[in-house]
Amino acid sequence: MNTFQKFIMSLMGWGLALLKLLIALSLLAIAKITLRTNPDLAIAVLGTAAVIFLLWYFTPQIKQFFR
């Protein structure tokens, strides 16, 4: 791999991490808004945000477990 390919791969990794963070933050924002109008829906959205965060955090360990 040359330097340009390494740079692109690194940039794509950071982009993916930022995308996951943006999705998690948007889910938390949606939950905050719906908490005032529909608490049952907010609990579901917060649960989804928690599951997404845990999957994102533990993905390397999960991949290693299945190898």
N, C-alpha and C positions, 0 to 999 in steps of 0.2 A: 504494500500500500504506500502510495506517496503521501506527501504532506497535505495536499488538497483533499484527498479522500478521507484522511483522518480528521481533518477540520470539518468536513461535511457530516461525517458520522457523529462527531461530538456535538455539532450544532443540532442535528436531528434528535439526539438524546436529550439535550436541554429543551428543545421544542416540545418533545413529548412530555417531559416532566412539567413544563409550564402549562401545557394543555390539560393535564390531569389536575393540576392545582386550580386552574380556572374553572373546570367542571365542578370540583369540590366546593369552591367558594360560591359558585352560582347556586348550587344545591342548598348551601347554608343560607344564602340570601333569600331564596324562594321559601325556605322553611321559616325564616324570620318573618317574612311578610304574611304567610299563611297562618302563622301561630295566632295572630290576632283575629283572623276571620274563621278559620277552621282548624282547631287544634288536632283533630284526628288525622287530617291530611298532613299537618306539619310533623307529627310524630313519624309517619311513614317516610316522609322526605328526609328527616334527620337520620332515620335508620338506614336508608339507602346511602346517604352520605357517609355514614360510619362504615358500612360494608365496603364501599368503594375505596375509602381511605385505607382500611385494613388490608384489602386485596392488593392495593398499590404498594403498601409498605412491606408486605410479606411476600411479594411476587418472587424475589430471588430465592428465598428459602423454599417456596413451593416448587419452583422449577428444579431446584437441586434435589428435593425429595422424590420427584417423579423420574429422575434420571437413573 
